[in-house]
């Protein structure tokens, strides 16, 4: 099935392992990982001609790229190669799946297709994961791999990455989550790979911050230090050597928020959280100054200053009146008005001018962490003769600069075609993009991640000699980030060497065996779930428990477990929020009317009385109303796993043999005449069950309530002119 492609020896060796076992393939960038998948896809389709191949990558530009490789090197009709992304509507994806042989997909939408059973993983004989290092924690790869391992008739997994992580724990987690049975590792020093590795020249170019920058740096550092000193007074600063990193600060903030959610509202905790927010905001400003420049810093500091005039957030207000912050803002504004650049920008322009002078056909990528600064770099570079640059960023977020997936593809195609020569990219350009003949990669700032550093460098030296330049501002965090990435990268290669020697380590757990696939569909519990729940942890856990999930638009409840049981699920915060915005009472009414045994389930471990500034008696009153006035039980669960277990157990009890087919719309509880009368009156505007009873006691019949004049209605306590007018409007207005 393969054409115009001659595999290299190391690709053949790796392929031999992948054909026999689920394999993690670690190969330097540009060494043809996708071609190994190509060979394996051909092998599996020959073994299982009626099966399908599924290849998953994290972004649309990447999966477009995979499809192009298959179009070029695979003997198959083009309409059998299909792309799934969020841009393709679910019904269309279901239709495309039927006739497709090889499907390329992003992971998030695929989760929903699996949940809704629009695609059948049983038919897939090979599942590939690109950028496999992402398969940790709750990333979509993890759940998809678990479902595939459970459902596929002929399962085989291949996971591809150039940089699996710098520590054994991360790599172990990836292997466990993707059911890896073997690892194939090659570095650029291996004898079978070395002949194909292109020369890469890596240089670190240092710049000196001017005195004006140093003054602002001192103000921001003093601002951070003063806040940390204040935190120490409250006793919540951990005993650590040196200064606190952003990770340390976030960890401390998270632990303190946990204390509050469990009801501990000690003043010291509240004050420390506010101070930590100030530290992180000032620290972010310091990072912008040191690594990016005055434009990015001024926009950020000025935005905080503007916010402080209207916001109720104390951290912003307190920071804006801090003398060091104000001094930093004044100095920054002066430099902004004088159009003073970060020395990195001048050095960047100098490097690119020199490179163009040496090679007029140069193609370069400049990486920058921040969209605003990347946009400024594009503007500055385009002022230079001989330079045409374009911005490459992810999709739009909160009104920011952003590109649609279609525009991203168009820009990359134009860059490959040579229509412009400098691509200025944020992190979206780091992962796996195959752009031939990139001569130069420039890091505007070092990054402390080994994975991202390797990915950035891997954009060059793919088909010829390449050059990497990293800009470093002396005596700033740039220096520590540089060495952090350097040591992590070295540690990663040592770890991989260790894995090569200990290939039979406990890492390689045997595939989980399951009988789930052999249970007839008719014997499984079925639960109807509202479509808005798709992709939630509860849905995924229910599928893990072997439940048939049927996604529908439900008018009442989040889950329907039988004709008589519907469940409304609220997180602790949403429970309180829905009391404040009056949603909860209406939802409770509808549950009670439509189902004989409705349930409210509250999920979370937070203290319900600490969520909002609501008097505890208001919350207790609502709980009492639900339990007593409506007779609806309230169940509490710790997390989505416990919630799913409750739903599963209740559904099993309800759907005992012979009761598995039930009416989605529920078994309406027969109402007494009194309940029917109360229900009709309670549906009038602003009435509800609390006022329905006094109205019926006063006027005796529903007819008399509706016919009552406004002034008569206003004699009932809690019904004023506004509410009576709304009632009369509903009962007397002509229906259109």
HELIX and SHEET records of a PDB file:
HELIX    1   1 UNK A    9  UNK A   20  1                                  12    
HELIX    2   2 UNK A   33  UNK A   47  1                                  15    
HELIX    3   3 UNK A   60  UNK A   73  1                                  14    
HELIX    4   4 UNK A   78  UNK A   80  5                                   3    
HELIX    5   5 UNK A   90  UNK A   99  1                                  10    
HELIX    6   6 UNK A  107  UNK A  115  1                                   9    
HELIX    7   7 UNK A  121  UNK A  123  5                                   3    
HELIX    8   8 UNK A  132  UNK A  134  5                                   3    
HELIX    9   9 UNK A  140  UNK A  151  1                                  12    
HELIX   10  10 UNK A  168  UNK A  177  1                                  10    
HELIX   11  11 UNK A  191  UNK A  194  1                                   4    
HELIX   12  12 UNK A  211  UNK A  233  1                                  23    
HELIX   13  13 UNK A  246  UNK A  261  1                                  16    
HELIX   14  14 UNK A  267  UNK A  291  1                                  25    
HELIX   15  15 UNK A  294  UNK A  307  1                                  14    
HELIX   16  16 UNK A  314  UNK A  320  1                                   7    
HELIX   17  17 UNK A  323  UNK A  337  1                                  15    
HELIX   18  18 UNK A  343  UNK A  358  1                                  16    
HELIX   19  19 UNK A  371  UNK A  381  1                                  11    
HELIX   20  20 UNK A  405  UNK A  416  1                                  12    
HELIX   21  21 UNK A  427  UNK A  429  5                                   3    
HELIX   22  22 UNK A  450  UNK A  457  1                                   8    
HELIX   23  23 UNK A  477  UNK A  501  1                                  25    
HELIX   24  24 UNK A  516  UNK A  518  5                                   3    
HELIX   25  25 UNK A  521  UNK A  523  5                                   3    
HELIX   26  26 UNK A  531  UNK A  533  5                                   3    
HELIX   27  27 UNK A  537  UNK A  544  1                                   8    
HELIX   28  28 UNK A  572  UNK A  580  1                                   9    
HELIX   29  29 UNK A  583  UNK A  594  1                                  12    
HELIX   30  30 UNK A  608  UNK A  610  5                                   3    
HELIX   31  31 UNK A  616  UNK A  624  1                                   9    
HELIX   32  32 UNK A  625  UNK A  629  3                                   5    
HELIX   33  33 UNK A  640  UNK A  654  1                                  15    
HELIX   34  34 UNK A  673  UNK A  682  1                                  10    
HELIX   35  35 UNK A  688  UNK A  699  1                                  12    
HELIX   36  36 UNK A  702  UNK A  707  1                                   6    
HELIX   37  37 UNK A  710  UNK A  713  1                                   4    
HELIX   38  38 UNK A  721  UNK A  732  1                                  12    
SHEET    1   A 7 UNK A  81  UNK A  84  0                                        
SHEET    2   A 7 UNK A 102  UNK A 105  1                                        
SHEET    3   A 7 UNK A  52  UNK A  56  1                                        
SHEET    4   A 7 UNK A 124  UNK A 130  1                                        
SHEET    5   A 7 UNK A 157  UNK A 161  1                                        
SHEET    6   A 7 UNK A  23  UNK A  26  1                                        
SHEET    7   A 7 UNK A 182  UNK A 185  1                                        
SHEET    1   B 6 UNK A 200  UNK A 207  0                                        
SHEET    2   B 6 UNK A 466  UNK A 473  1                                        
SHEET    3   B 6 UNK A 440  UNK A 443  1                                        
SHEET    4   B 6 UNK A 364  UNK A 367  1                                        
SHEET    5   B 6 UNK A 422  UNK A 425  1                                        
SHEET    6   B 6 UNK A 389  UNK A 392  1                                        
SHEET    1   C 6 UNK A 548  UNK A 552  0                                        
SHEET    2   C 6 UNK A 526  UNK A 530  1                                        
SHEET    3   C 6 UNK A 559  UNK A 560 -1                                        
SHEET    4   C 6 UNK A 566  UNK A 571 -1                                        
SHEET    5   C 6 UNK A 599  UNK A 603  1                                        
SHEET    6   C 6 UNK A 633  UNK A 637  1                                        
END                                                                             
